[in-house]
Amino acid sequence: MGPYPDVTWAVIAGGQARRLSGVPKGLLVFEGRPVLERLLALSPLFAETLLVANHPEPYARFGLRTVADAVPGKGAPGGVHAALGAARTEWVMAVACDMPFVAPAAVHVLMEARGPEVDAVAFTVEGRVEPLLAVYRAALAAPWGERLARDNPSLRGLLAGCRARLLPEEALRAVDPPLRSRVSVNTPEDLARFGLTWPGAPGAGTR
């Protein structure tokens, strides 16, 4: 059992990656390893790892416990909600499947900022909340599910309605000066900028 036995590590892989021709973003490759594999390297810190994927087939070889959105068609808010509802722990640490550079030290800062008086902890960067590098109390599943069923809130909107502790940019920069933990790869331009390759490309690796 890792240092966070009350936390589930949830990788949100529900997006359709339209700007990347539908390629499963968790299979994009950095330095010979799929992004999902890099994220799974952090799994030992937590009680359990959970993959949220409406189309899980591309990720079957990883052998993860996988769930689909409980409230379909809600994008990232629906993915985080699915993780909260499926978790068997008090807390859920949510990251996106297209984030290759999540630093253990950044996760530690979020974990240490939890407390009985808060339901979520997230960083803010350039004045914007980073809701897919954040930790959530699993008990948020019920109220968020009700909200999603009747509306289309953003994750930032959902956070605004709960007891959220928002950490300043300096808290992330102190452990990750270039702020790479928050990087998500969404476009071909991002692939080139951050040095990722397509699955199956020469030199991309086969794991």
NUKEMAR-765164 format. One record per atom (N, C-alpha, C): residue in one letter; x, y negated, z. Coordinates in steps of 0.05 Angstrom, whole numbers, plus 5000, padded with zeros to 4 digits. Layout:
BEGIN
aXYZ;...
This chain:
BEGIN
m501750245000;m500050005000;m501849755000;g501149574982;g502749324980;g502149135002;p503348895000;p502948695021;p500148575022;y498548625002;y495848505001;y493748724999;p493348885020;p491549115019;p488649035018;d488048775021;d485248685020;d484648544994;v486348584974;v486048444948;v486148634925;t484348604906;t484348744880;t485648564859;w487448684843;w488748544821;w487048594796;a485748384787;a483748404765;a484848264740;v485148414719;v485948304693;v483548274676;i482948024667;i480547964652;i481247984622;a480048174608;a480748224580;a478248224563;g476348054569;g473748064556;g473547894530;g475547724525;g475347544502;g475547694475;q474547554454;q474547684428;q476947594411;a478647424421;a481147344408;a480747264379;r478647104374;r478047034346;r480446884332;r481846724348;r484046574336;r486546744331;l486446994341;l488647184336;l487547424320;s485647384303;s484547584285;s483447824300;g482547784325;g481247994340;g483148194353;v485748144351;v487748314364;v487348314394;p487248544407;p487048544437;p489448404449;k488948184462;k491148004471;k492948134492;g491848324507;g493548464527;g495648634514;l495348694488;l497348854474;l499348694459;l499148424459;l501248264449;l503848324464;v506048294450;v508648404461;v510548174467;f511848194490;f514048014497;f516348174507;e518648144494;e521048284501;e520648584503;g519148694483;g518748974480;g516549104497;r515148944512;r513049044530;r510448904525;p508149044523;p505548914522;p505148734545;v503648514541;v503048334562;v501648474585;l499848654579;l498448794601;l500348954617;e502349084605;e504349234620;e505849054639;r506448814629;r507948624647;r506248544671;l503648504666;l501848444688;l501548674708;l501548914697;l501249154714;l503749194732;a505949064725;a508249084742;a507748964770;l505648794772;l504948674797;l502948844813;s501849054801;s499849214814;s500649324841;p503249394846;p503949504872;p503549314895;l503149054889;l502648864911;l499848884922;f498049024908;f495249014915;f494049284921;a491649284931;a490249534938;a489449684913;e488649544893;e487549674869;e487849484845;t488049604821;t488049444797;t485449504781;l484349294770;l481749314756;l482049164730;l481149284708;l481149154682;l478249094675;v477648844668;v475048774658;v475148744628;a473848924614;a473948934585;a471349044574;n470048884557;n467548984544;n468149184522;h470549184512;h471449374492;h474049494501;p473949694519;p476349784533;p478049984517;e477050074494;e478450284479;e481450224474;p482149974465;p484949924460;p486849954484;y485649944508;y487249954532;y487050224546;a485850424533;a485350684546;a487950814556;r490150774541;r492650914548;r493750824575;f492850594586;f493850504611;f492550644635;g490350784630;g489050934651;g487850774674;l486950534668;l485950354689;l482950394695;r482150344719;r479350314725;r478350064710;t476250104694;t475349894676;t472349844679;v471549594679;v468749524680;v468149314659;a465649304650;a464649104631;a463248884646;d462748664632;d461248444644;d458448544653;a457748464677;a455048524688;a452948334676;v453848094670;v452047894657;v453347834630;p452447964609;p453847934583;p453747654571;g455747594555;g455647354539;g456447104553;k457747124576;k458446884592;k461446824592;g462946954575;g465846894572;g467346954598;a469346784603;a471146824627;a469546824653;p467546654657;p466046664682;p464746944686;g463747054664;g462547324666;g464647534672;g467047504662;g469147694668;g469947684697;v470347444708;v471147424736;v468847534753;h466347464746;h464047564762;h464047874762;a464647994739;a464648284737;a466748404757;a469048274758;a471148364776;a470348344805;l469048114812;l468148084839;l466048294847;g464248354829;g462248544835;g463248834836;a465348894822;a466449164822;a468649214843;a469648994855;a471849024874;a470949184899;r472949334909;r472449474934;r474149354957;t474949104952;t476548954972;t475148694978;e476048554998;e474848305006;e475548084986;w477848094973;w478747884955;w479448004928;v479447824908;v480147904880;v482047684870;m484347774860;m486247604846;m485847634817;a484847424803;a484147434775;a486247304757;v487047444736;v488747324716;v487747414689;a488447274668;a487647344641;a489647534629;c488747704610;c490447904598;c492547794579;d492347524574;d494147404555;d496147214569;m496747284594;m498547114610;m501147274616;p503247234599;p505547404601;p507447344624;f507247114636;f509347014654;f508446964683;v506447104692;v505547064720;v507747144739;a508546954756;a510747004774;a509747114801;p510947314812;p510147414838;p510147184859;a511947004857;a512046784877;a509546604875;a508446564851;a506046414848;a503646554861;v503546824857;v501446984870;v501646954900;h504146964910;h504546944939;h503446684950;v503946464936;v502946204945;v499846214948;l498546324928;l495646344929;l494746514952;m496046744956;m495246924978;m495546795005;e497746645008;e498146515034;e496246285040;a495046175020;a493145955023;a490346045030;r489846315030;r487146405037;r486646355067;g484046365074;g483346325102;g480346375105;p479446395130;p476646445135;p474846225126;e475945985122;e474345755115;e474145705085;v475345875069;v475345835040;v474346095026;d473146055003;d472246284986;d473846314961;a475546124954;a477246144931;a479645954934;v481846034921;v484245874920;v485245864892;a485845624882;a486845594855;a488845364854;f490545364834;f492345144829;f490844934812;t491844684814;t491044474794;t493544384780;v493444354754;v495644264738;v494644044720;e495943814720;e495143584705;e492243514711;g491443544735;g488743474744;g486643674737;r487343904725;r485444104718;r485844364734;v483644474743;v483744724758;v484644954739;e486245144750;e487045384735;e485545624746;p483145674735;p481345874747;p482146164740;l483946204721;l484846474715;l487646524724;l488446384745;l490746444762;l489846364790;a487946524800;a486546454825;a485646694840;v485046654866;v484046874883;v481346794893;y479546994892;y476646944898;y475747144919;r473947054937;r472647244955;r470547394940;a470547664943;a468747834928;a465847774934;a465247654957;a462447594965;a461247384947;l462847244930;l461847054911;l460247184889;a460447454886;a459147594864;a456147544863;a454847554886;a451947524886;a451047244877;p451947034891;p451046764882;p451946694854;w454346774846;w455246714819;w453646874798;g452847114805;g451147264787;g448447134782;e447347034803;e444746884801;e445046644783;r447246494787;r447746254771;r448246324742;l449746534736;l450346614709;l447846714695;a445946834710;a443546944698;a441746714687;r441946484699;r440146264691;r441546034677;d444146044675;d445645814665;d448245904651;n449745714641;n452345774628;n454545614641;p455045654667;p457045484680;p459845564672;s461745374673;s464545444670;s465645544696;l467945674695;l469245754720;l469845514738;r470645304725;r471145064742;r468644964755;g466344984741;g463844904752;g463045084775;l463445344772;l462945534794;l464645474818;l467145414813;l468945354836;l468045104850;a467044914835;a466244654847;a463944704867;g462444914864;g460144974881;g460745154904;c463345224909;c463945394931;c466145264948;r466845404969;r468945304987;r471645364975;a472545204957;a475045244942;a477345074954;r479645204957;r482045054964;r483645024939;l483944774930;l485444714905;l488244614912;l490144774904;l492944704910;l494044514889;p495644324898;p496744124878;p498744254860;e499244124837;e501144224818;e503844274830;e504644114850;e507244144862;e507544414876;a505344524886;a505444784899;a506245004880;l505344984855;l506145184834;l508945114824;r509544864820;r512144784809;r514344854828;a513844864854;a515844924874;a516945214870;v515245394861;v516145674857;v516445744828;d515445574810;d515445624781;d515845354767;p518245244767;p518644974758;p517544914730;p517845094710;p516645034684;p513645094681;l512445184703;l509545254703;l508845474683;r510645664679;r510045864659;r507946064669;s507446084695;s505446264705;s502746204693;r502145964686;r499545884677;r499245914646;v501345984632;v501346004603;v499446234594;s497646174576;s496046374562;s496546344532;v496446574519;v497146584491;v494546624475;n493746414461;n491146424447;n491146394417;t493446304406;t493546244378;t496146344366;p496346374339;p498846444327;p501146244334;e500345994338;e502345794345;e503545854373;d501745944391;d502646024418;d504646264416;l503946454399;l505746684395;l508546584388;a508746404369;a511346314361;a512746144383;r511145984396;r512345804416;r513545964439;f512146174448;f513046314471;f514546574465;g514946634440;g516646864433;g515247134434;l512647144430;l511247394430;l510947494402;t510347754399;t509947874373;t507248034373;w506348094349;w503848244346;w504448544354;p502448684363;p502748964368;p503549114342;g505549284344;g506349434321;g508249294302;a508849034308;a510748894291;a513549004295;p515348984275;p518049084279;p519348964303;g520449144320;g521749044344;g519848994367;a517249054363;a515348994384;a515249204405;g516449434400;g516249644420;g513749814416;t513750044427;t511550234423;t510150324449;r511050214471;r509850314497;r507050214500;
